[in-house]
C-alpha cells in the first residue's frame, strides 16, 4: 500500500508550529495557562507538543523502515546510526551555540564544562535509535512485548529506586541521580532551581515507547489504507489509551517532566484521536485549504525549522544596542527580537499576557515564512 497521507504531513507540521509557539513567548513571566507546562504532575496543552512530535517520528518510520528492510540489516544500521549521531550532535551544537555570550559588557566564550548535554533533539535521537532497533529486530509481537516491559519496568524503577515517601516528586525521582552520575551536575538542566533534566536518560526509557507506538499507528494506517475501518480503529485505540492512562495515573501520575508511563499512554491516545480527526478531514472529506497548507509547510522541514527557532534568537541576541538608561544612568541593552516585543507587541494591550502571545504568534509567522520559501524552492533539509 503506497497511498499518500497528506494528513500525516499536516499533523507533523502542526506539532512543529505549536513547538515554536510555546517556546517563543515575548515574556516567560507572562504566559496564558494553556501555554505553560504543568508545574509537576498533570498535563497542559503545551505538554502534548513534544510527545506528539515523538509520535510523529514513529509515524514517519512506518513508511521508511520497509525500504530499509529491503536493503538489508547493514544498510539499516548505517542509516539509523548516522541519523542518530547527527541529530544528537546538532542538539549539543544548539545547546552550546553561539559559543560566545555577553558577560559584564564583554563577549566571552562559553565553556564546555557548563554546557547541557541533553535536550529535545538529543531525546529525539535516543528515542529514534532505540525505537528503530526495536521495530526492526523484534518485529510486531516482540516490539509490543518489549514496549510493555519498558513501561512497566520504568514504573517499577521509579517506585523502588525513588526516595521513600514520594518517589515521583522532584526530590524523590531516581533518574536525577542517574543523570548526575553519568552526565555530571554541570552538564544538566537547572530550570527547576536545581540540577534536574526533563530530557534525562532514565525517563527516555518510557519515551522510546512513544515512538514505537507512533510506528505501529503509522504501520496500521499504511496497511489498512484509507478505510472507515482504519479510521474508527485508530480513534477507538486512542480513546482506550487515554482511559488506561487515566487509570494508571492513580498509581503512577501523568507527568511530562519525568515522562511517566501513564503520560506515554495518555498523550499517545490523544495523538491518535487528533490524527484520526486530521485523517477524517483531509483524506475522507478533502477539507483542505489554507489551514492545511500552512501546517504542511512546517512539516516539510520540521527538524531544521525547530533548530532554527532555537539557534537564530541566540545569534541575534549577540547584536545589541543601548535601549535606554536605568535609574543609575547605566545603559540597558536590547537586541532586535527583544526590541520588537518591548516596543511593538507589549504596548498593544495592558494585558501583558496578550502582548507575549502576539509576539509568539509573530515568531510562528516569521519561521513559517522561512519554511515557505524553502518549500517553494523545493529545498528540503534532511537529517
C-alpha positions as a LaTeX table, in Angstrom:
\begin{tabular}{lrrr}
\hline
Residue & $x$ (\AA) & $y$ (\AA) & $z$ (\AA) \\
\hline
Unk1 & 0.00 & 0.00 & 0.00 \\
Unk2 & 1.70 & 3.19 & $-1.18$ \\
Unk3 & $-1.07$ & 5.71 & $-0.70$ \\
Unk4 & $-0.02$ & 9.24 & 0.15 \\
Unk5 & $-1.19$ & 10.51 & 3.55 \\
Unk6 & $-1.22$ & 14.28 & 3.45 \\
Unk7 & $-2.84$ & 14.26 & 6.89 \\
Unk8 & 0.36 & 12.88 & 8.45 \\
Unk9 & 2.36 & 15.78 & 6.98 \\
Unk10 & $-0.17$ & 18.28 & 8.33 \\
Unk11 & $-0.15$ & 16.61 & 11.77 \\
Unk12 & 3.65 & 16.79 & 11.91 \\
Unk13 & 3.66 & 20.39 & 10.71 \\
Unk14 & 1.03 & 21.45 & 13.26 \\
Unk15 & 3.18 & 19.94 & 16.01 \\
Unk16 & 6.23 & 21.94 & 14.87 \\
Unk17 & 4.16 & 25.14 & 14.72 \\
Unk18 & 2.96 & 24.57 & 18.28 \\
Unk19 & 6.54 & 23.87 & 19.39 \\
Unk20 & 7.60 & 27.27 & 18.09 \\
Unk21 & 4.57 & 28.96 & 19.63 \\
Unk22 & 5.13 & 27.65 & 23.16 \\
Unk23 & 8.93 & 28.03 & 23.06 \\
Unk24 & 8.96 & 31.68 & 21.96 \\
Unk25 & 6.77 & 33.84 & 24.21 \\
Unk26 & 7.51 & 37.53 & 24.46 \\
Unk27 & 7.99 & 37.10 & 28.20 \\
Unk28 & 8.24 & 33.87 & 30.18 \\
Unk29 & 6.70 & 35.75 & 33.11 \\
Unk30 & 3.52 & 36.50 & 31.15 \\
Unk31 & 2.04 & 33.37 & 29.60 \\
Unk32 & $-1.56$ & 32.18 & 29.38 \\
Unk33 & $-2.12$ & 28.99 & 31.38 \\
Unk34 & $-2.61$ & 26.64 & 28.37 \\
Unk35 & 0.83 & 27.69 & 27.07 \\
Unk36 & 2.62 & 26.77 & 30.30 \\
Unk37 & 3.90 & 23.34 & 31.27 \\
Unk38 & 2.31 & 21.64 & 34.23 \\
Unk39 & 4.19 & 22.56 & 37.40 \\
Unk40 & 4.77 & 18.87 & 38.09 \\
Unk41 & 2.01 & 16.24 & 37.89 \\
Unk42 & $-0.72$ & 16.82 & 35.31 \\
Unk43 & $-0.79$ & 17.75 & 31.65 \\
Unk44 & $-1.47$ & 21.03 & 29.86 \\
Unk45 & $-1.91$ & 21.51 & 26.09 \\
Unk46 & 1.74 & 22.58 & 25.95 \\
Unk47 & 2.80 & 19.28 & 27.50 \\
Unk48 & 1.31 & 17.48 & 24.49 \\
Unk49 & 3.60 & 19.08 & 21.92 \\
Unk50 & 6.79 & 17.06 & 22.46 \\
Unk51 & 5.13 & 13.62 & 22.82 \\
Unk52 & 3.06 & 14.38 & 19.71 \\
Unk53 & 6.29 & 15.05 & 17.83 \\
Unk54 & 7.85 & 11.78 & 19.02 \\
Unk55 & 4.65 & 10.04 & 17.95 \\
Unk56 & 5.01 & 11.68 & 14.52 \\
Unk57 & 8.61 & 10.45 & 14.32 \\
Unk58 & 7.24 & 6.93 & 14.75 \\
Unk59 & 4.62 & 7.55 & 12.06 \\
Unk60 & 7.34 & 8.52 & 9.60 \\
Unk61 & 9.37 & 5.42 & 10.50 \\
Unk62 & 6.49 & 3.21 & 9.40 \\
Unk63 & 6.96 & 4.44 & 5.84 \\
Unk64 & 10.77 & 4.27 & 5.89 \\
Unk65 & 11.62 & 1.04 & 7.74 \\
Unk66 & 10.14 & $-1.22$ & 4.99 \\
Unk67 & 12.56 & 0.35 & 2.49 \\
Unk68 & 15.43 & $-0.26$ & 4.90 \\
Unk69 & 14.38 & $-3.88$ & 5.32 \\
Unk70 & 14.54 & $-4.39$ & 1.56 \\
Unk71 & 18.17 & $-3.21$ & 1.51 \\
Unk72 & 19.36 & $-5.36$ & 4.39 \\
Unk73 & 20.48 & $-5.03$ & 8.00 \\
Unk74 & 23.83 & $-3.36$ & 7.29 \\
Unk75 & 22.15 & $-0.60$ & 5.31 \\
Unk76 & 19.54 & $-0.17$ & 8.05 \\
Unk77 & 22.12 & 0.12 & 10.81 \\
Unk78 & 24.25 & 2.61 & 8.85 \\
Unk79 & 21.25 & 4.83 & 8.16 \\
Unk80 & 19.88 & 4.73 & 11.71 \\
Unk81 & 23.26 & 5.25 & 13.39 \\
Unk82 & 24.20 & 8.11 & 11.08 \\
Unk83 & 20.89 & 9.90 & 11.66 \\
Unk84 & 21.04 & 9.32 & 15.42 \\
Unk85 & 24.56 & 10.73 & 15.76 \\
Unk86 & 23.74 & 13.69 & 13.52 \\
Unk87 & 20.57 & 14.69 & 15.42 \\
Unk88 & 22.30 & 14.25 & 18.79 \\
Unk89 & 25.29 & 16.32 & 17.65 \\
Unk90 & 23.02 & 19.08 & 16.35 \\
Unk91 & 21.32 & 19.13 & 19.74 \\
Unk92 & 24.62 & 19.64 & 21.54 \\
Unk93 & 25.61 & 22.27 & 18.98 \\
Unk94 & 22.36 & 24.10 & 19.69 \\
Unk95 & 22.96 & 24.00 & 23.45 \\
Unk96 & 26.50 & 25.32 & 23.03 \\
Unk97 & 25.76 & 27.87 & 20.30 \\
Unk98 & 26.62 & 30.58 & 19.55 \\
Unk99 & 29.75 & 29.67 & 21.55 \\
Unk100 & 30.10 & 33.21 & 22.88 \\
Unk101 & 27.91 & 35.30 & 25.16 \\
Unk102 & 27.73 & 38.71 & 26.74 \\
Unk103 & 29.07 & 38.84 & 30.29 \\
Unk104 & 29.64 & 42.16 & 32.04 \\
Unk105 & 29.64 & 44.04 & 28.72 \\
Unk106 & 32.24 & 41.74 & 27.20 \\
Unk107 & 31.93 & 38.80 & 24.86 \\
Unk108 & 33.31 & 35.61 & 26.41 \\
Unk109 & 33.46 & 32.03 & 25.19 \\
Unk110 & 31.02 & 29.51 & 26.59 \\
Unk111 & 32.95 & 26.81 & 28.42 \\
Unk112 & 32.14 & 23.17 & 27.65 \\
Unk113 & 32.17 & 22.43 & 31.37 \\
Unk114 & 28.86 & 24.29 & 31.73 \\
Unk115 & 27.06 & 23.11 & 28.60 \\
Unk116 & 23.95 & 20.95 & 28.93 \\
Unk117 & 24.41 & 17.62 & 27.15 \\
Unk118 & 20.78 & 16.54 & 26.80 \\
Unk119 & 17.80 & 18.34 & 25.31 \\
Unk120 & 14.87 & 17.99 & 22.91 \\
Unk121 & 16.89 & 16.98 & 19.84 \\
Unk122 & 19.02 & 14.62 & 21.90 \\
Unk123 & 15.89 & 12.90 & 23.21 \\
Unk124 & 14.56 & 12.59 & 19.66 \\
Unk125 & 17.86 & 10.99 & 18.62 \\
Unk126 & 17.90 & 8.50 & 21.52 \\
Unk127 & 14.24 & 7.53 & 21.09 \\
Unk128 & 14.55 & 7.23 & 17.32 \\
Unk129 & 17.61 & 4.99 & 17.65 \\
Unk130 & 16.19 & 2.50 & 20.14 \\
Unk131 & 12.69 & 2.51 & 18.64 \\
Unk132 & 14.18 & 1.74 & 15.22 \\
Unk133 & 16.12 & $-1.21$ & 16.62 \\
Unk134 & 13.06 & $-2.50$ & 18.46 \\
Unk135 & 10.69 & $-2.47$ & 15.48 \\
Unk136 & 13.33 & $-3.81$ & 13.10 \\
Unk137 & 14.73 & $-6.69$ & 15.13 \\
Unk138 & 11.83 & $-7.63$ & 17.42 \\
Unk139 & 9.06 & $-7.41$ & 14.82 \\
Unk140 & 5.50 & $-6.62$ & 15.86 \\
Unk141 & 4.79 & $-9.08$ & 18.67 \\
Unk142 & 8.24 & $-8.73$ & 20.17 \\
Unk143 & 8.09 & $-4.94$ & 19.98 \\
Unk144 & 4.70 & $-4.89$ & 21.72 \\
Unk145 & 6.00 & $-7.15$ & 24.49 \\
Unk146 & 9.21 & $-5.14$ & 24.91 \\
Unk147 & 7.26 & $-1.86$ & 24.98 \\
Unk148 & 5.09 & $-3.22$ & 27.80 \\
Unk149 & 8.22 & $-4.33$ & 29.67 \\
Unk150 & 9.79 & $-0.87$ & 29.26 \\
Unk151 & 6.70 & 0.95 & 30.55 \\
Unk152 & 6.16 & $-1.41$ & 33.49 \\
Unk153 & 9.87 & $-1.66$ & 34.21 \\
Unk154 & 10.24 & 2.12 & 34.31 \\
Unk155 & 7.34 & 2.34 & 36.75 \\
Unk156 & 8.99 & $-0.30$ & 38.95 \\
Unk157 & 12.35 & 1.51 & 38.86 \\
Unk158 & 10.73 & 4.81 & 39.79 \\
Unk159 & 8.93 & 3.21 & 42.72 \\
Unk160 & 11.77 & 1.02 & 44.02 \\
Unk161 & 14.72 & 3.37 & 43.46 \\
Unk162 & 12.91 & 6.62 & 44.21 \\
Unk163 & 13.17 & 8.18 & 47.63 \\
Unk164 & 10.65 & 6.77 & 50.09 \\
Unk165 & 7.61 & 8.87 & 50.77 \\
Unk166 & 7.18 & 10.33 & 47.29 \\
Unk167 & 9.28 & 8.58 & 44.63 \\
Unk168 & 7.56 & 10.55 & 41.85 \\
Unk169 & 8.43 & 14.01 & 43.21 \\
Unk170 & 11.18 & 16.32 & 42.01 \\
Unk171 & 13.28 & 15.48 & 45.06 \\
Unk172 & 12.39 & 11.79 & 45.06 \\
Unk173 & 12.84 & 10.91 & 41.38 \\
Unk174 & 15.63 & 8.35 & 40.94 \\
Unk175 & 16.52 & 9.47 & 37.40 \\
Unk176 & 18.21 & 12.62 & 38.67 \\
Unk177 & 20.87 & 10.54 & 40.43 \\
Unk178 & 21.38 & 8.57 & 37.22 \\
Unk179 & 21.96 & 11.76 & 35.24 \\
Unk180 & 24.28 & 13.19 & 37.88 \\
Unk181 & 26.43 & 10.08 & 37.90 \\
Unk182 & 26.67 & 9.81 & 34.10 \\
Unk183 & 26.47 & 13.41 & 32.90 \\
Unk184 & 27.63 & 15.41 & 35.90 \\
Unk185 & 25.74 & 18.26 & 37.55 \\
Unk186 & 27.41 & 20.93 & 35.42 \\
Unk187 & 26.03 & 19.35 & 32.22 \\
Unk188 & 22.42 & 19.15 & 33.45 \\
Unk189 & 19.41 & 21.44 & 33.07 \\
Unk190 & 18.75 & 23.65 & 36.09 \\
Unk191 & 15.50 & 25.34 & 35.15 \\
Unk192 & 13.73 & 23.83 & 38.17 \\
Unk193 & 16.11 & 25.61 & 40.53 \\
Unk194 & 18.35 & 22.57 & 40.93 \\
Unk195 & 20.07 & 20.00 & 38.74 \\
Unk196 & 17.23 & 18.06 & 37.09 \\
Unk197 & 16.94 & 17.18 & 33.41 \\
Unk198 & 13.42 & 16.79 & 31.94 \\
Unk199 & 15.02 & 15.02 & 28.96 \\
Unk200 & 17.10 & 12.78 & 31.23 \\
Unk201 & 18.46 & 9.35 & 30.44 \\
Unk202 & 16.18 & 7.35 & 32.75 \\
Unk203 & 12.92 & 8.90 & 31.51 \\
Unk204 & 13.97 & 8.16 & 27.91 \\
Unk205 & 13.05 & 4.54 & 28.74 \\
Unk206 & 9.35 & 5.38 & 28.52 \\
Unk207 & 9.74 & 8.00 & 25.80 \\
Unk208 & 11.15 & 5.35 & 23.45 \\
Unk209 & 7.77 & 3.60 & 23.60 \\
Unk210 & 6.10 & 6.81 & 22.37 \\
Unk211 & 7.98 & 6.41 & 19.09 \\
Unk212 & 7.24 & 2.69 & 18.90 \\
Unk213 & 3.51 & 3.33 & 19.34 \\
Unk214 & 3.68 & 6.03 & 16.67 \\
Unk215 & 5.31 & 3.47 & 14.39 \\
Unk216 & 2.53 & 0.93 & 14.98 \\
Unk217 & $-0.08$ & 3.60 & 14.25 \\
Unk218 & 1.65 & 4.55 & 11.01 \\
Unk219 & 2.08 & 0.89 & 10.05 \\
Unk220 & $-1.60$ & 0.18 & 10.65 \\
Unk221 & $-2.66$ & 3.21 & 8.63 \\
Unk222 & $-0.31$ & 2.20 & 5.81 \\
Unk223 & $-1.51$ & $-1.41$ & 5.70 \\
Unk224 & $-5.24$ & $-0.77$ & 6.06 \\
Unk225 & $-5.42$ & 2.12 & 3.63 \\
Unk226 & $-7.99$ & 4.90 & 3.65 \\
Unk227 & $-10.90$ & 2.90 & 5.02 \\
Unk228 & $-13.54$ & 3.60 & 7.64 \\
Unk229 & $-12.31$ & 0.53 & 9.50 \\
Unk230 & $-8.84$ & 2.06 & 9.82 \\
Unk231 & $-10.22$ & 5.42 & 10.90 \\
Unk232 & $-12.55$ & 4.01 & 13.55 \\
Unk233 & $-9.89$ & 1.67 & 14.93 \\
Unk234 & $-7.35$ & 4.49 & 15.21 \\
Unk235 & $-9.81$ & 6.70 & 17.07 \\
Unk236 & $-11.01$ & 3.92 & 19.38 \\
Unk237 & $-7.44$ & 2.86 & 20.15 \\
Unk238 & $-6.71$ & 6.46 & 21.09 \\
Unk239 & $-9.72$ & 6.64 & 23.38 \\
Unk240 & $-8.70$ & 3.35 & 25.03 \\
Unk241 & $-5.14$ & 4.56 & 25.66 \\
Unk242 & $-6.42$ & 7.81 & 27.16 \\
Unk243 & $-8.65$ & 5.79 & 29.50 \\
Unk244 & $-5.82$ & 3.44 & 30.51 \\
Unk245 & $-3.53$ & 6.44 & 31.02 \\
Unk246 & $-6.09$ & 8.00 & 33.37 \\
Unk247 & $-6.41$ & 4.75 & 35.32 \\
Unk248 & $-2.64$ & 4.37 & 35.59 \\
Unk249 & $-2.41$ & 8.00 & 36.73 \\
Unk250 & $-3.87$ & 6.87 & 40.08 \\
Unk251 & $-0.71$ & 4.87 & 40.79 \\
Unk252 & 1.88 & 6.45 & 38.50 \\
Unk253 & 0.93 & 10.12 & 37.96 \\
Unk254 & 0.79 & 11.62 & 34.49 \\
Unk255 & 3.93 & 13.74 & 34.40 \\
Unk256 & 5.87 & 15.09 & 31.43 \\
Unk257 & 8.98 & 16.14 & 33.35 \\
Unk258 & 9.79 & 12.57 & 34.35 \\
Unk259 & 7.90 & 11.20 & 31.32 \\
Unk260 & 5.89 & 8.64 & 33.23 \\
Unk261 & 4.41 & 5.55 & 31.60 \\
Unk262 & 0.89 & 6.88 & 32.18 \\
Unk263 & 1.94 & 10.07 & 30.39 \\
Unk264 & 3.06 & 7.99 & 27.40 \\
Unk265 & $-0.28$ & 6.19 & 27.10 \\
Unk266 & $-2.37$ & 9.29 & 27.75 \\
Unk267 & $-0.57$ & 11.50 & 25.23 \\
Unk268 & $-0.31$ & 8.75 & 22.62 \\
Unk269 & $-4.07$ & 8.24 & 22.94 \\
Unk270 & $-4.71$ & 11.94 & 22.38 \\
Unk271 & $-2.28$ & 11.93 & 19.43 \\
Unk272 & $-4.19$ & 9.04 & 17.86 \\
Unk273 & $-7.51$ & 10.82 & 18.30 \\
Unk274 & $-6.18$ & 14.08 & 16.84 \\
Unk275 & $-4.58$ & 12.21 & 13.95 \\
Unk276 & $-7.86$ & 10.38 & 13.28 \\
Unk277 & $-9.58$ & 13.78 & 13.14 \\
Unk278 & $-7.00$ & 15.05 & 10.63 \\
Unk279 & $-7.37$ & 11.90 & 8.52 \\
Unk280 & $-11.13$ & 12.31 & 8.52 \\
Unk281 & $-10.96$ & 15.95 & 7.45 \\
Unk282 & $-8.21$ & 15.60 & 4.87 \\
Unk283 & $-8.32$ & 12.07 & 3.48 \\
Unk284 & $-12.07$ & 11.41 & 3.74 \\
Unk285 & $-13.69$ & 14.84 & 3.40 \\
Unk286 & $-10.94$ & 16.52 & 1.39 \\
Unk287 & $-11.38$ & 19.57 & 3.66 \\
Unk288 & $-8.02$ & 21.04 & 2.79 \\
Unk289 & $-7.21$ & 24.65 & 2.20 \\
Unk290 & $-5.13$ & 27.45 & 3.63 \\
Unk291 & $-5.10$ & 25.90 & 7.10 \\
Unk292 & $-3.66$ & 22.59 & 5.92 \\
Unk293 & $-1.15$ & 24.24 & 3.57 \\
Unk294 & 0.01 & 26.45 & 6.44 \\
Unk295 & 0.87 & 23.46 & 8.64 \\
Unk296 & 2.15 & 21.34 & 5.76 \\
Unk297 & 4.91 & 23.89 & 5.10 \\
Unk298 & 6.26 & 23.34 & 8.62 \\
Unk299 & 6.10 & 19.59 & 8.10 \\
Unk300 & 8.43 & 19.68 & 5.09 \\
Unk301 & 11.49 & 20.78 & 7.10 \\
Unk302 & 10.46 & 20.02 & 10.71 \\
Unk303 & 13.80 & 19.45 & 12.42 \\
Unk304 & 15.54 & 22.28 & 10.58 \\
Unk305 & 12.83 & 24.81 & 11.43 \\
Unk306 & 12.81 & 23.69 & 15.05 \\
Unk307 & 16.60 & 24.03 & 15.18 \\
Unk308 & 16.45 & 27.46 & 13.55 \\
Unk309 & 13.85 & 28.69 & 16.06 \\
Unk310 & 16.31 & 27.93 & 18.84 \\
Unk311 & 19.51 & 28.97 & 17.10 \\
Unk312 & 18.53 & 32.25 & 15.44 \\
Unk313 & 17.43 & 34.13 & 18.61 \\
Unk314 & 20.79 & 33.33 & 20.22 \\
Unk315 & 22.71 & 34.74 & 17.27 \\
Unk316 & 20.52 & 37.83 & 17.09 \\
Unk317 & 20.92 & 38.42 & 20.83 \\
Unk318 & 24.65 & 39.00 & 20.30 \\
Unk319 & 23.88 & 42.12 & 18.25 \\
Unk320 & 22.61 & 44.65 & 20.74 \\
Unk321 & 22.44 & 48.37 & 21.38 \\
Unk322 & 21.50 & 50.76 & 24.16 \\
Unk323 & 17.74 & 50.99 & 24.54 \\
Unk324 & 17.66 & 53.38 & 27.49 \\
Unk325 & 19.42 & 54.25 & 30.73 \\
Unk326 & 18.34 & 52.80 & 34.05 \\
Unk327 & 17.84 & 54.79 & 37.25 \\
Unk328 & 21.58 & 54.72 & 37.94 \\
Unk329 & 22.33 & 56.04 & 34.47 \\
Unk330 & 23.68 & 52.72 & 33.24 \\
Unk331 & 22.80 & 51.57 & 29.71 \\
Unk332 & 20.14 & 48.89 & 29.28 \\
Unk333 & 20.93 & 46.86 & 26.18 \\
Unk334 & 18.45 & 45.33 & 23.78 \\
Unk335 & 18.53 & 43.18 & 20.63 \\
Unk336 & 16.15 & 43.17 & 17.66 \\
Unk337 & 13.77 & 40.41 & 18.79 \\
Unk338 & 13.60 & 41.85 & 22.31 \\
Unk339 & 13.05 & 45.34 & 20.85 \\
Unk340 & 10.18 & 44.03 & 18.75 \\
Unk341 & 8.48 & 42.60 & 21.83 \\
Unk342 & 9.13 & 45.59 & 24.09 \\
Unk343 & 8.20 & 48.32 & 21.62 \\
Unk344 & 5.69 & 46.68 & 19.27 \\
Unk345 & 3.92 & 43.72 & 20.92 \\
Unk346 & 3.94 & 44.67 & 24.60 \\
Unk347 & 2.31 & 48.13 & 24.14 \\
Unk348 & $-0.65$ & 46.62 & 22.26 \\
Unk349 & $-2.51$ & 45.86 & 25.47 \\
Unk350 & $-2.30$ & 46.44 & 29.19 \\
Unk351 & $-2.70$ & 42.68 & 29.46 \\
Unk352 & 0.95 & 41.61 & 29.28 \\
Unk353 & $-0.02$ & 38.03 & 28.51 \\
Unk354 & $-1.71$ & 39.18 & 25.30 \\
Unk355 & 1.38 & 41.04 & 24.14 \\
Unk356 & 3.50 & 37.99 & 24.93 \\
Unk357 & 1.16 & 35.77 & 22.91 \\
Unk358 & 1.13 & 38.18 & 19.96 \\
Unk359 & 4.92 & 38.08 & 19.92 \\
Unk360 & 4.86 & 34.26 & 19.91 \\
Unk361 & 2.38 & 34.27 & 17.00 \\
Unk362 & 4.64 & 36.68 & 15.12 \\
Unk363 & 7.53 & 34.27 & 15.65 \\
Unk364 & 5.43 & 31.43 & 14.22 \\
Unk365 & 4.65 & 33.61 & 11.18 \\
Unk366 & 8.33 & 34.54 & 10.84 \\
Unk367 & 9.57 & 30.95 & 10.83 \\
Unk368 & 6.68 & 29.91 & 8.61 \\
Unk369 & 7.87 & 32.42 & 6.02 \\
Unk370 & 11.30 & 30.77 & 6.06 \\
Unk371 & 9.75 & 27.32 & 5.78 \\
Unk372 & 7.53 & 28.59 & 2.94 \\
Unk373 & 10.49 & 29.93 & 0.96 \\
Unk374 & 12.36 & 26.65 & 1.42 \\
Unk375 & 9.34 & 24.66 & 0.28 \\
Unk376 & 8.72 & 26.95 & $-2.69$ \\
Unk377 & 12.26 & 26.37 & $-3.86$ \\
Unk378 & 11.91 & 22.65 & $-3.07$ \\
Unk379 & 14.73 & 22.79 & $-0.55$ \\
Unk380 & 14.25 & 20.02 & 1.99 \\
Unk381 & 16.94 & 19.70 & 4.64 \\
Unk382 & 17.01 & 16.06 & 5.63 \\
Unk383 & 18.71 & 14.86 & 8.77 \\
\hline
\end{tabular}
